């Protein structure tokens, strides 16, 4: 309850300060309510995400903006937690600089908002190879983005805290370096063809990587991660795929996904995909998952999503089905 009150108080103070200085902050939010079943042991209703954020321009500065975002997740934290708190300085025709707490520009699907992607959940390799799952993929640092209006390229370079100690202070001299480059081979009103590459490096100093190793095992050593991406959109058809790998000392965790969707009209969209994540946890099953899904748009801000996934195994087949209702309140 204390965390909830503090987050709400912080947002209220931000709103009050902005109005007092004749700025116009924007308030946004949405809720994702989900039902999940594995047809074997578990049926589960959850609030997957309930997000609230405020953003806007700094008073008197059109090229400086900010965002503060909080989230509630019933299945994991059972508390309202701060996610994003950052400021952007934009340079017309060039790019921007971002400073604060945010998701580093690394991996295509990780940078796509969860409320926009056609999959109910991001691929397991994307969630598994973020640098800090305990902080919801957020890091504290600064990032430069170069995206000129006259060239079909995007490039970013970021520097962040690498080895955190509670409550989030960097405990040594090491930093996390991230980079993401994209090239638009085709970019038209009804067509997009894009390729890209991501890379990141840090020296890990006794860090728990619970999505890659057993949670009790602290890891020390070189941590280099990279990925390749491909994205195609043509009229009502969309397809994207990524391969991501982490080389940690002499260990290797890797995975990929491929996801396709087709819109029959403004209301109905179908999806299909496959994914694989090979981690370093002996108890997990690393075989591929295959999925099909259906999305119905009541409006452009309200949709119902359903999917069915299966994983083949020599022991038994695993199944997972999810239904999610998403609604924006503004």
N, C-alpha and C positions, 0 to 999 in steps of 0.2 A: 504493500500500500504506500509506503514511503517513496518508493521509486516512481509509482504512478503519480503521486502528488507533485514530486519534484519535476518530472517531465512536463506535466500539464502546466505547472507554474512557470517553467522556462518558456514554453510556447506562448503563454499569456503575456509574459514580460516582453517577449520579442514583438508580439502584435501591438502591445500598448506603445512601446518605444517607436515602432515604425509609424503608427498613426499620429503620434505626437509630433513627428517630424515631417508630416505631410507625405509620407511614402504610402504605397498601396500594396501591402503584402497579400499574397494569395494563399488561401487555405484549401488543402486537398485531402482526400482520404478514400479508402476503400476497404471492403471486407471480403475475404475468401473463406466460405464455410464448406467443409469437405467431409464426405463419407468415404471410408476406405475399408476394404475387406480382402483377406487373402484366401477366403473360402475354406480355411482349415482351422485356424486358432483365434483369429481376431476380426471383430467388427468394430469400427471406431469412428465416432463423430469428432470433429476438431475445428477450431478456428485456425486455419493454416496461417493466415496473416490478417491482421487488422492494423492498417497503417494510417498515420496522420502526419501531415507535414505542412510547413509554411515556407514559402519562398517569395522572392521579390528582388527589386533593385535597391541598392543602398541609396539613402536620401541624397538627391542631387547628383548621383553618378549613374548614368545610364549603362555604362560598360562594366559596372561592378554589381554582382548579384550574390545571393546567399540562399541556403536551404538548411532547415533543421527538421529532422524526421524521427519519429518514434514508431515502435511496432509492438504488438502483442501477439503471442503464439501460445495457444492453450496446450499444445502437445509437448512443449519443450520447456519454456521458461516460466510460464504462469505468472508473468509480470510484464509491465510495460517497460520497454528498454529503448534507450537512445541508439539510433542507427547512424544517421548522417548528421554532420554539423560542419559545413564548409562554406567557403566563399570563392567565387569565380571572378577573375579579371579577364575580360574579353578584348581582343585586339581585332578590329575590323579587317577582314580579308586575310587574316594571319592564323589566329587560333586563340588559345586561352591559357591561363595559369590558374590552377585550383590548389587551395591549401585548406587543411582541416582533417576531418575524419570521413572517409568515403571508401568506395570500392576501387582499388587500383585498376587501371585499364589493362586487363590481362584476360585473354580468352573471349571469343565472340559472344557466346551465349550468356556468359556471366555478366556482360555489359548490357544485355537486353533486359528491359524490365520484366519481372515475372508476370505482370498483368497483361503483357502484350504477346508473349510467345504462345505458339499454338499447342505446346505440350503443357500438361497440368503441372509437371515438375521439371526442373532442369535435369539434364543428364547426370548420372551418378559420377562420371569422371570429372565433370565441371564442379560439382559440389565437393568431390573428394580431393581435388588438387588445388583448392584455394589455400592461401597461405595461413589463414587463421580462421578455422571453423568456429572457434569459441566466441569470436567477435563478429559473427555473421558476415565474414569475408571483408569486413572493414579494416582499414589501416589508417594510421595517422602520419601525414607527411605532406609533400608538395608534388605536383605533377604539371608538366608542360605538355600541351597538345598543339601540334602544328597541323592545321587543316586549311590551307589556302583556298580561296574561292575560285582561283583560276587553274588549279591542278586537281586531278581526280585521286588525291592521296590523303591518307590520315596517318599521322605518326605521333606517338606519345612517349614520354620518358618520365618516370616517377621515382622518387626517393622516399622511403618510409622507415619507421622503426622496424627492426628485424627480430629482436629477441626481447619479448615483453615479460615484465614481472608485474604482479598485481599492484595497482589497478590498471596498468597500461604503460608504465614508464619503461623506456628502453634501458636495459641493464648493462650494456657494454658499448663498445665503439662500432659494432657492426650495424650495417644498414641493409635494407631490402631495396633492390633496384629492379624496376619493371619497365617493359617496353612493348608496344603494340603497333604494328604497321599494317595498313590496308591499302589496296589498290583497286579502284573501280575500273574494270576493263570495259564495262558498258553501264551507263547510267542514264536512263530515259524515263519518261513519265510512266510507262507500263513495263519497263524491263530494267533489271539490275543484275550484273555479274561482277562478283567481288571475290578477291583472294586476299589472304592475310597471314601474318605470322606473329606469334607472341613469344616473349622470352623474359625470364626473371632469374635473379640470383641473390642469395644471401649466404652468409656463414651462420649456420644454426648452432646455437650455444645452449645445449641441454633443453631442447624444446620437445614438448609432447605433440606428436602429429597423429591424433586419434583417428583420422580418416584414412591413414596410410598404414600405420603400425598399430600394434596393440597399445592401448591407451596408457599403460603403465611404463612404457619404454621411452625414456628421454633420448633424444637424438642430438648428436654433436657432429658437425662436419659440413662439407660443401653441399649446398642445396641448389641445383640448377634445374629449371623447368622451362619447357618450350611447347609450342603448339602450332599447328597449321590449320587453316580454315578455308572453307569454300561456301559461297552463298549465291543462290540463283533465285530471282523472282521474275516471272513472266506472266503478265496479266493476272489470272486467278490461281496460278500455280506457284508454289514456293518450295524451295529445297535448301537445306544447309547441312554441313557436316564439319566435324572437327576431330583432329587427333591431338592428344595432349600427353606429355610424358614428363615425369619427375625423376631425375638422377640424383640420388642422395647418397653420398659416398659411393659405394659400389653397388647399391641397391637401385632397382628400377621399378617404378609404378607407372602404369600407362593405361590408356583407354581411348575410346572413340564413340561417336554417335553419328547417326544419319537420320534426319527428320524431314518429312515431306507433308505438305498440306495442299488442299484444293478447295476453293470456294465455289459452290454451285450458284449462290446468289448472296445477297447482303445478309441473309439470316443463317444459312447452313454452310458449315465447313467440315471437311473430313480430314483426318490425319493418319499417318502411319510412320513407324520408325523402328530403329534398332539401336542398341547401345551395349557397351562393354566397359567394365572397369576392373583392371587387374591390380589389386592392392597387395600389401605384404602382410595381411592378417590371415592366418591359417584357417580360421573358422568361417570365413566368408566364401560364398560361391561366386566365382568370377565368370561364369558362363554368360553368354549374351541374353539380353532381354529383347523381346519383340512386342510391339504394341500397335493397336489401332484405336482411333478415337473419333468422337463427334462433338462439334461445338454448335450451339444454337445461340444467336445473338437476339435478345429481346430488343435491345437498343444498342447504340455504340458504346454505352457505358455499363451495360448489364448483360451477362452471358452465363450460360449453363454449359459445363464441360463434362464429358464422360470418356473414360478410356479403359481398355482391358489389356493387360500385359501378361506374358508367359515367359518362363525361363526353363529350358530343357536341361535335364540332368540325368546321369546314369542311375541315380538313386530314386528320384521322383521329380515330377514336373512341379514348378512353382507358379502360382497364379496371383495376380494382383489386379483389383478393379477399383477405380476411384470416380466419384462424382463430385463436382465442385460448382458452387454458385458464387459468382463474383459480381459485386455491385459497387459502383462509385457513388458517393453521396453528393458530388457536385460535378 
